[in-house]
Amino acid sequence: MAAANDCDCRDIKEFLDSTWQCFDNADKALTDERSSIPLNYLESRLEDHFQAVNAIAIAIQDNSSAELKHFVEDLLMLSRELLQEIHAAKSPRDS
């Protein structure tokens, strides 16, 4: 059982690390138009992360601590805000 919990913890850590990296890359791309990472790619990755976090939010809504719920809500809010910034930034760059 401990091995399964270790695997679950590693999966969660990898997901959160990937989410953080996506946020960081999106922030860099939004502040530097010469960024080598295309906004379309970041948008797609961020939407994937948003969907996963949204599924987590639904799964924990009844049986989790307030602190965990707040953390997941913050991830959703940050994802949503970055997606909006990417959409706004893509419009002038696509013209």
GUGUMI-619574 format. One record per residue: x, y, z of N, C-alpha, C in turn. Coordinates in steps of 0.05 Angstrom, whole numbers, padded with zeros to 5 digits, always signed. Atoms other than C-alpha are relative to their C-alpha. Layout:
<atoms>
XYZXYZXYZ;...
</atoms>
This chain:
<atoms>
+00016-00024+00000+00000+00000+00000+00017+00025+00000;-00018-00024-00001+00057+00048+00015+00011+00006-00027;-00011-00005+00027+00085+00038-00055-00021+00014-00017;+00021-00013+00015+00018+00058-00085-00002+00029+00008;+00002-00028-00009+00016+00121-00042+00024+00016-00010;-00024-00014+00011+00088+00138-00063-00004+00006-00029;+00005-00005+00029+00068+00130-00136-00020+00023-00004;+00020-00022+00002+00007+00174-00126+00012+00027+00006;-00013-00025-00008+00049+00227-00091+00018+00010-00023;-00018-00008+00022+00100+00226-00148-00017+00010-00024;+00017-00009+00021+00044+00232-00199-00011+00029+00005;+00010-00027-00007+00014+00292-00162+00022+00020-00002;-00023-00018+00001+00083+00324-00155+00007+00006-00029;-00006-00004+00028+00097+00314-00229-00021+00018-00014;+00022-00016+00012+00029+00344-00248+00004+00029+00009;-00003-00028-00010+00040+00405-00203+00025+00013-00011;-00025-00010+00012+00112+00413-00229-00006+00008-00029;+00007-00006+00028+00085+00410-00300-00017+00025-00002;+00017-00023+00000+00031+00460-00284+00016+00026+00006;-00017-00024-00007+00081+00508-00252+00017+00008-00024;-00017-00005+00024+00127+00501-00313-00017+00013-00022;+00018-00011+00021+00068+00516-00359-00006+00029+00007;+00005-00027-00009+00050+00578-00317+00024+00018-00005;-00024-00015+00003+00122+00601-00318+00006+00006-00030;-00005-00004+00029+00130+00591-00394-00020+00019-00012;+00021-00019+00010+00064+00627-00407+00007+00028+00008;-00007-00026-00010+00086+00685-00364+00023+00012-00016;-00023-00009+00016+00152+00690-00401-00008+00007-00028;+00009-00005+00028+00119+00685-00469-00017+00025-00002;+00017-00023+00000+00069+00739-00450+00016+00026+00004;-00016-00024-00006+00123+00787-00427+00022+00005-00020;-00021-00002+00020+00172+00774-00484-00010-00010-00027;+00010+00008+00026+00146+00774-00555+00019-00017-00016;-00020+00016+00014+00210+00742-00578+00003-00028+00012;+00000+00027-00012+00196+00680-00536+00000-00021-00021;-00001+00022+00020+00212+00616-00572-00023-00020+00003;+00022+00018-00005+00151+00581-00544-00026+00012-00012;+00024-00011+00013+00089+00592-00588-00023+00002+00020;+00023-00003-00017+00028+00619-00553-00021-00022-00004;+00020+00021+00005-00016+00567-00587+00007-00026+00015;-00009+00024-00015+00025+00511-00556-00005+00004+00030;+00005-00005-00028+00022+00543-00487-00029+00000+00007;+00029+00000-00004-00052+00555-00494-00011-00028+00002;+00009+00027+00000-00063+00482-00510+00008-00015+00026;-00009+00013-00025-00021+00458-00451-00015+00011+00024;+00014-00012-00023-00054+00507-00404-00029-00009+00001;+00027+00010+00001-00123+00485-00427-00002-00029+00011;-00002+00028-00011-00103+00412-00412+00002+00000+00030;-00003-00002-00029-00080+00431-00343-00025+00010+00013;+00025-00011-00011-00143+00472-00331-00021-00022+00002;+00020+00022-00001-00186+00412-00349+00006-00020+00022;-00008+00018-00021-00147+00367-00302-00006+00011+00028;+00006-00013-00026-00152+00417-00244-00030+00002+00004;+00028-00002-00003-00225+00427-00258-00012-00027+00008;+00009+00027-00008-00236+00351-00253+00006-00005+00029;-00007+00004-00028-00199+00351-00187-00019+00016+00017;+00019-00016-00016-00243+00408-00162-00027-00013+00003;+00026+00014-00002-00305+00369-00178+00002-00024+00018;-00003+00025-00016-00278+00305-00146+00003+00006+00030;-00005-00005-00029-00259+00339-00080-00021+00018+00012;+00018-00020-00010-00318+00386-00072-00014-00008+00026;+00016+00008-00024-00353+00345-00018+00017-00011+00023;-00015+00015-00021-00297+00308+00019+00028+00009+00004;-00028-00010-00003-00236+00353+00026+00001+00023+00019;-00004-00023-00019-00207+00405+00072-00005+00026-00015;+00003-00027+00012-00221+00478+00060+00026+00010-00012;-00026-00008+00010-00147+00489+00050+00006-00012-00028;-00004+00012+00026-00143+00439-00008-00019+00012-00020;+00019-00012+00018-00206+00467-00039+00009+00028-00009;-00010-00027+00006-00177+00537-00035+00024-00001-00019;-00024+00003+00017-00111+00514-00067-00009-00007-00028;+00010+00008+00026-00149+00481-00125-00014+00023-00013;+00013-00024+00011-00192+00543-00134+00020+00020-00010;-00021-00018+00008-00129+00585-00137+00013-00009-00027;-00011+00011+00025-00100+00539-00191-00019+00006-00024;+00019-00005+00021-00164+00546-00231-00001+00029-00008;+00000-00029+00005-00164+00622-00224+00025+00008-00015;-00025-00006+00014-00091+00627-00245-00001-00010-00029;+00002+00011+00027-00103+00582-00305-00019+00016-00017;+00019-00016+00015-00164+00621-00326+00011+00027-00008;-00011-00026+00005-00128+00687-00320+00022-00001-00021;-00021+00003+00020-00068+00662-00360-00012-00005-00028;+00013+00006+00026-00114+00634-00414-00012+00026-00012;+00011-00025+00010-00148+00702-00419+00022+00018-00011;-00023-00016+00009-00081+00737-00425+00011-00010-00026;-00009+00012+00025-00059+00689-00479-00018+00007-00023;+00019-00007+00021-00123+00700-00518+00003+00029-00009;-00003-00028+00006-00114+00775-00513+00026+00006-00015;-00026-00004+00013-00040+00771-00533+00001-00012-00028;+00000+00012+00026-00053+00725-00592-00013+00017-00021;+00015-00016+00020-00101+00773-00626+00018+00019-00015;-00018-00019+00015-00050+00828-00642+00023-00015-00014;-00022+00014+00012+00005+00778-00657-00008-00015-00025;+00010+00015+00024-00039+00740-00707-00005+00019-00023;+00007-00019+00021-00055+00804-00745+00023+00005-00019;
</atoms>
